[in-house]
Amino acid sequence: MDVDAVTKRLRRIEGQIKGIIKMVENDKPCEDVLIQIGAVKSALHKTGQVVLEGHMQHCVLDGVKNGNEAEVLKRLTSAIEQFSRIV
């Protein structure tokens, strides 16, 4: 996983969430707040994709190369299951 890229994405999301909090505190229209919540949701989903891709490129490949296929598949299945819960 590219820690710097994921951290950068999460900091941007953190800023978006702070912006939403200010919108709510300033009584902005609900529709505008919901648009921003949708943007954060999409950003989190994309960040999850980046993390999952990193997991496959590093952890999965390393595990297979080291002969730990069963454990790798178990952990990959778990990671995909966790990612699929992000709605």
GROMACS elastic network, one bead per residue, 0.5 to 0.9 nm:
[ bonds ]
;  ai    aj funct       b0    kb
    1     4     6  0.88226   500
    1     5     6  0.85451   500
    1     6     6  0.78754   500
    1    50     6  0.75680   500
    1    51     6  0.59136   500
    1    52     6  0.81314   500
    1    53     6  0.75519   500
    1    55     6  0.61919   500
    1    56     6  0.89226   500
    1    57     6  0.79823   500
    1    58     6  0.71447   500
    1    59     6  0.88553   500
    2     5     6  0.54430   500
    2     6     6  0.62621   500
    2     7     6  0.85505   500
    2    50     6  0.82477   500
    2    51     6  0.79290   500
    2    54     6  0.69082   500
    3     6     6  0.52104   500
    3     7     6  0.59108   500
    3     8     6  0.84320   500
    3    51     6  0.89264   500
    4     7     6  0.51138   500
    4     8     6  0.60416   500
    4     9     6  0.86114   500
    5     8     6  0.51056   500
    5     9     6  0.62411   500
    5    10     6  0.86651   500
    5    50     6  0.86348   500
    6     9     6  0.51007   500
    6    10     6  0.61563   500
    6    11     6  0.86196   500
    6    47     6  0.64958   500
    6    48     6  0.88815   500
    6    50     6  0.72919   500
    6    51     6  0.72816   500
    7    10     6  0.50667   500
    7    11     6  0.61158   500
    7    12     6  0.85869   500
    8    11     6  0.51968   500
    8    12     6  0.62889   500
    8    13     6  0.86997   500
    9    12     6  0.51370   500
    9    13     6  0.62630   500
    9    14     6  0.86166   500
    9    43     6  0.77313   500
    9    44     6  0.83508   500
    9    47     6  0.66651   500
   10    14     6  0.60390   500
   10    15     6  0.86191   500
   10    43     6  0.85385   500
   10    44     6  0.77987   500
   10    47     6  0.75678   500
   11    15     6  0.62923   500
   11    16     6  0.86719   500
   12    15     6  0.50962   500
   12    16     6  0.63428   500
   12    17     6  0.87739   500
   12    43     6  0.88339   500
   13    17     6  0.62017   500
   13    18     6  0.86096   500
   13    40     6  0.61792   500
   13    43     6  0.68082   500
   13    44     6  0.73619   500
   14    17     6  0.51420   500
   14    18     6  0.62762   500
   14    19     6  0.86367   500
   14    40     6  0.88889   500
   15    18     6  0.50666   500
   15    19     6  0.62006   500
   15    20     6  0.87082   500
   16    20     6  0.63037   500
   16    21     6  0.87570   500
   16    36     6  0.75624   500
   16    37     6  0.85755   500
   16    39     6  0.84006   500
   16    40     6  0.66948   500
   17    21     6  0.62643   500
   17    22     6  0.87075   500
   17    36     6  0.83374   500
   17    37     6  0.79257   500
   17    40     6  0.72349   500
   18    21     6  0.50682   500
   18    22     6  0.63911   500
   18    23     6  0.86871   500
   19    22     6  0.51397   500
   19    23     6  0.62254   500
   19    24     6  0.87535   500
   19    36     6  0.85755   500
   20    24     6  0.62325   500
   20    25     6  0.85730   500
   20    33     6  0.63349   500
   20    36     6  0.66818   500
   20    37     6  0.73795   500
   21    24     6  0.51826   500
   21    25     6  0.61650   500
   21    26     6  0.85482   500
   21    33     6  0.89662   500
   22    26     6  0.59489   500
   22    27     6  0.84631   500
   22    28     6  0.86784   500
   23    26     6  0.50936   500
   23    27     6  0.61584   500
   23    28     6  0.52073   500
   23    29     6  0.82670   500
   23    32     6  0.83810   500
   23    33     6  0.66851   500
   24    27     6  0.50353   500
   24    28     6  0.59441   500
   24    29     6  0.83669   500
   24    30     6  0.82569   500
   24    33     6  0.71422   500
   25    28     6  0.77960   500
   27    30     6  0.82272   500
   28    31     6  0.84657   500
   28    32     6  0.68806   500
   28    33     6  0.69677   500
   29    32     6  0.54095   500
   29    33     6  0.65269   500
   29    34     6  0.88114   500
   30    33     6  0.50121   500
   30    34     6  0.60822   500
   30    35     6  0.85906   500
   31    34     6  0.50884   500
   31    35     6  0.62226   500
   31    36     6  0.87811   500
   32    35     6  0.51102   500
   32    36     6  0.64475   500
   32    37     6  0.87216   500
   33    36     6  0.52286   500
   33    37     6  0.62227   500
   33    38     6  0.86745   500
   34    38     6  0.61185   500
   34    39     6  0.85874   500
   35    38     6  0.51073   500
   35    39     6  0.63379   500
   35    40     6  0.88351   500
   36    40     6  0.62790   500
   36    41     6  0.85479   500
   37    40     6  0.51083   500
   37    41     6  0.61260   500
   37    42     6  0.86495   500
   38    42     6  0.61943   500
   38    43     6  0.85700   500
   39    42     6  0.51499   500
   39    43     6  0.61540   500
   39    44     6  0.86399   500
   40    44     6  0.60844   500
   40    45     6  0.85054   500
   41    44     6  0.51714   500
   41    45     6  0.62067   500
   41    46     6  0.87158   500
   41    86     6  0.87217   500
   41    87     6  0.78762   500
   42    45     6  0.50326   500
   42    46     6  0.62173   500
   42    47     6  0.85838   500
   43    46     6  0.51526   500
   43    47     6  0.61621   500
   43    48     6  0.86017   500
   44    48     6  0.61352   500
   44    49     6  0.86408   500
   44    86     6  0.84058   500
   45    48     6  0.50056   500
   45    49     6  0.63161   500
   45    50     6  0.87868   500
   45    83     6  0.83295   500
   45    86     6  0.68463   500
   45    87     6  0.80101   500
   46    50     6  0.63502   500
   46    51     6  0.87433   500
   47    50     6  0.50484   500
   47    51     6  0.62917   500
   47    52     6  0.86179   500
   48    51     6  0.50609   500
   48    52     6  0.60613   500
   48    53     6  0.84447   500
   48    83     6  0.66194   500
   48    86     6  0.83567   500
   49    52     6  0.50832   500
   49    53     6  0.59761   500
   49    54     6  0.84855   500
   49    83     6  0.79498   500
   50    53     6  0.51109   500
   50    54     6  0.61605   500
   50    55     6  0.85919   500
   51    54     6  0.50881   500
   51    55     6  0.61576   500
   51    56     6  0.87342   500
   52    56     6  0.62821   500
   52    57     6  0.86384   500
   52    76     6  0.88239   500
   52    79     6  0.71965   500
   52    80     6  0.75383   500
   52    83     6  0.77264   500
   53    56     6  0.51468   500
   53    57     6  0.61346   500
   53    58     6  0.85583   500
   54    57     6  0.50475   500
   54    58     6  0.59451   500
   54    59     6  0.77200   500
   55    58     6  0.54280   500
   55    59     6  0.51264   500
   55    60     6  0.63385   500
   55    61     6  0.86596   500
   55    76     6  0.80429   500
   55    79     6  0.84738   500
   56    59     6  0.59001   500
   56    61     6  0.65185   500
   56    76     6  0.76053   500
   57    60     6  0.63261   500
   57    61     6  0.58620   500
   57    62     6  0.82100   500
   58    61     6  0.54445   500
   58    62     6  0.58586   500
   58    63     6  0.83726   500
   59    62     6  0.52435   500
   59    63     6  0.59911   500
   59    64     6  0.85841   500
   59    72     6  0.78083   500
   59    76     6  0.89328   500
   60    63     6  0.51473   500
   60    64     6  0.61715   500
   60    65     6  0.85856   500
   60    69     6  0.84091   500
   60    72     6  0.57654   500
   60    73     6  0.78502   500
   60    75     6  0.85181   500
   60    76     6  0.71891   500
   61    64     6  0.51837   500
   61    65     6  0.61139   500
   61    66     6  0.85871   500
   61    72     6  0.86077   500
   62    65     6  0.51093   500
   62    66     6  0.61962   500
   62    67     6  0.87620   500
   62    68     6  0.87536   500
   62    72     6  0.89951   500
   63    66     6  0.50808   500
   63    67     6  0.63290   500
   63    68     6  0.51706   500
   63    69     6  0.64622   500
   63    71     6  0.79285   500
   63    72     6  0.58366   500
   64    67     6  0.50915   500
   64    68     6  0.54889   500
   64    69     6  0.50777   500
   64    70     6  0.87599   500
   64    72     6  0.68862   500
   65    68     6  0.76227   500
   65    69     6  0.84270   500
   66    69     6  0.81881   500
   67    70     6  0.85578   500
   68    71     6  0.55778   500
   68    72     6  0.60305   500
   68    73     6  0.86327   500
   69    72     6  0.50073   500
   69    73     6  0.60394   500
   69    74     6  0.85377   500
   70    73     6  0.52679   500
   70    74     6  0.62449   500
   70    75     6  0.87380   500
   71    74     6  0.50366   500
   71    75     6  0.61838   500
   71    76     6  0.84855   500
   72    75     6  0.51993   500
   72    76     6  0.59560   500
   72    77     6  0.84372   500
   73    77     6  0.59409   500
   73    78     6  0.84634   500
   74    77     6  0.52284   500
   74    78     6  0.62939   500
   74    79     6  0.87493   500
   75    79     6  0.61341   500
   75    80     6  0.86144   500
   76    79     6  0.50004   500
   76    80     6  0.61230   500
   76    81     6  0.84615   500
   77    80     6  0.51845   500
   77    81     6  0.60880   500
   77    82     6  0.86360   500
   78    81     6  0.50297   500
   78    82     6  0.61856   500
   78    83     6  0.85857   500
   79    82     6  0.51395   500
   79    83     6  0.61280   500
   79    84     6  0.85756   500
   80    83     6  0.50040   500
   80    84     6  0.60234   500
   80    85     6  0.87172   500
   81    84     6  0.51567   500
   81    85     6  0.65675   500
   82    85     6  0.53623   500
   82    86     6  0.72504   500
   83    86     6  0.55561   500
   83    87     6  0.88586   500
   84    87     6  0.73429   500
